[in-house]
């Protein structure tokens, strides 16, 4: 019974073991490099998303009359 359970999980166990193994020749290694260009791109993307996320609700709110907007609270 226990052997059958172990065999059913063997492919997943093997895949997890290969990911954490240091002796695997196919292991990928990434180095984090924070450059001024990557900081600038991240900042520009944050500003763009902030503008889009703030402008769309603001434009929708400008179309509603003030009295209706205050009454709907």
NUMAR-45844 format. One line per 10 residues: number of its first residue (from 1); their letters; for each residue x, y, z of C-alpha. Coordinates in steps of 0.1 Angstrom, whole numbers, padded with zeros to 4 digits. Each point is the difference from the previous one (the first is absolute). Last residue first. Layout:
% NUMAR-45844
NUM) A) X:Y:Z  ...
//
This chain:
% NUMAR-45844
73) XXXXXXXXXX) -0235:0578:-0012  -0021:0004:-0031  -0013:0035:0010  0034:0016:-0003  0006:-0013:-0035  -0035:0009:-0011  0004:0036:0013  0034:0003:-0016  -0012:-0011:-0035  0018:-0032:-0013
63) XXXXXXXXXX) 0022:0004:-0031  0030:0012:0020  -0001:-0033:0020  0006:-0021:-0031  0030:0020:-0009  0014:-0003:0036  -0006:-0038:0000  0020:-0003:-0033  0027:0025:0010  0012:-0017:0032
53) XXXXXXXXXX) 0007:-0035:-0012  0015:0013:-0033  0021:0025:0018  0012:-0024:0026  0008:-0026:-0027  0020:0025:-0020  0019:0012:0031  0008:-0035:0011  0012:-0009:-0035  0022:0031:-0001
43) XXXXXXXXXX) 0015:-0008:0034  0007:-0036:-0011  0016:0011:-0032  0022:0025:0018  0011:-0025:0026  0009:-0025:-0028  0020:0027:-0018  0018:0011:0031  0012:-0036:0005  -0011:-0025:0026
33) XXXXXXXXXX) 0017:-0033:-0009  -0013:-0032:0015  0019:-0030:-0011  -0018:-0031:-0013  0011:-0036:0003  -0017:-0028:-0019  0006:-0036:0010  0005:-0023:-0030  0031:-0016:0013  -0018:-0013:0032
23) XXXXXXXXXX) 0025:-0003:0028  -0015:0028:0021  -0033:-0018:0004  -0030:0022:0009  -0017:-0002:-0034  0010:-0037:-0005  -0016:-0010:0033  -0032:0018:-0008  -0002:-0019:-0034  0009:-0033:0017
13) XXXXXXXXXX) -0027:0005:0026  -0026:0008:-0026  0009:-0030:-0021  0001:-0023:0031  -0034:0010:0014  -0019:-0031:-0013  0030:-0022:0009  -0001:0011:0036  -0037:-0006:0003  0005:-0035:-0015
3) XXX) 0028:-0007:0025  -0021:0010:0029  -0027:-0025:-0010
//
